């Protein structure tokens, strides 16, 4: 997020609220949570790329049940982040 966009969004949140300080703190907390989730998903993406490299190299799935559980968890995590983004956007 660009600094100008953050300032604009927090200003709008403060202007719409009866308690501007709390509104800015809530918005900041949401942005921080999304940034943390983004970092975690980037790490997961890196691990998935490594897994794909090994699959392409060896042509075999290592422990298919573990890989399936991992992919389910990744999908759930992406869905959670999508929901959080939608909540932030709808709060505008």
C-alpha positions as CSV (number, residue, x, y, z in Angstrom):
1,X,0.0,0.0,0.0
2,X,1.3,3.4,-0.9
3,X,1.7,5.9,1.9
4,X,-0.7,8.4,0.4
5,X,-3.4,5.7,0.1
6,X,-2.9,4.7,3.7
7,X,-3.2,8.3,4.9
8,X,-6.3,8.8,2.8
9,X,-8.0,5.6,4.0
10,X,-7.2,6.3,7.7
11,X,-8.4,9.9,7.3
12,X,-11.7,8.7,5.8
13,X,-12.0,6.1,8.6
14,X,-11.4,8.8,11.2
15,X,-13.9,11.2,9.6
16,X,-16.7,8.6,9.5
17,X,-16.2,7.5,13.1
18,X,-17.4,8.8,16.4
19,X,-14.1,7.8,17.8
20,X,-11.4,8.7,15.3
21,X,-8.5,7.4,17.3
22,X,-10.1,3.9,17.5
23,X,-11.0,4.0,13.9
24,X,-7.4,4.7,12.8
25,X,-6.1,2.0,15.2
26,X,-8.6,-0.5,13.8
27,X,-7.6,0.3,10.2
28,X,-3.9,0.1,11.1
29,X,-4.5,-3.3,12.7
30,X,-6.3,-4.6,9.7
31,X,-3.5,-3.4,7.3
32,X,-0.8,-5.0,9.6
33,X,-2.7,-8.3,9.7
34,X,-3.0,-8.3,5.9
35,X,0.7,-7.5,5.5
36,X,1.6,-10.4,7.9
37,X,-0.7,-12.7,6.0
38,X,0.9,-11.6,2.7
39,X,4.3,-12.4,4.1
40,X,3.2,-15.9,5.2
41,X,1.6,-16.6,1.8
42,X,4.8,-15.6,0.1
43,X,6.7,-18.1,2.3
44,X,4.2,-20.8,1.4
45,X,4.5,-19.9,-2.3
46,X,8.3,-20.3,-2.0
47,X,7.8,-23.8,-0.5
48,X,5.3,-24.7,-3.2
49,X,7.8,-23.7,-5.8
50,X,10.4,-25.9,-4.2
51,X,8.0,-28.8,-4.1
52,X,7.1,-28.2,-7.8
53,X,10.8,-28.2,-8.6
54,X,11.3,-31.6,-6.9
55,X,8.2,-33.0,-8.6
56,X,9.5,-31.9,-12.0
57,X,13.0,-33.2,-11.3
58,X,12.0,-36.6,-9.9
59,X,8.5,-37.0,-11.3
60,X,7.2,-38.6,-8.1
61,X,5.0,-37.2,-5.3
62,X,6.7,-37.4,-1.9
63,X,4.1,-38.5,0.6
64,X,1.0,-37.7,-1.5
65,X,-1.3,-37.5,1.6
66,X,0.9,-34.8,3.2
67,X,1.0,-32.9,-0.1
68,X,-2.8,-33.0,-0.3
69,X,-3.1,-31.7,3.3
70,X,-0.6,-29.0,2.5
71,X,-2.5,-27.9,-0.5
72,X,-5.8,-27.9,1.4
73,X,-4.2,-25.7,4.1
74,X,-2.9,-23.3,1.4
75,X,-6.3,-23.0,-0.2
76,X,-7.9,-22.3,3.2
77,X,-5.3,-19.6,3.9
78,X,-5.8,-18.0,0.6
79,X,-9.6,-18.0,1.2
80,X,-9.0,-16.4,4.6
81,X,-6.9,-13.6,3.1
82,X,-9.5,-13.0,0.4
83,X,-12.2,-12.7,3.0
84,X,-10.0,-10.2,5.0
85,X,-9.3,-8.1,1.9
86,X,-13.0,-8.1,1.1
87,X,-13.8,-6.9,4.6
88,X,-11.2,-4.1,4.4
89,X,-12.5,-3.0,1.0
90,X,-16.1,-3.0,2.2
91,X,-15.2,-0.9,5.1
92,X,-14.3,2.0,2.8
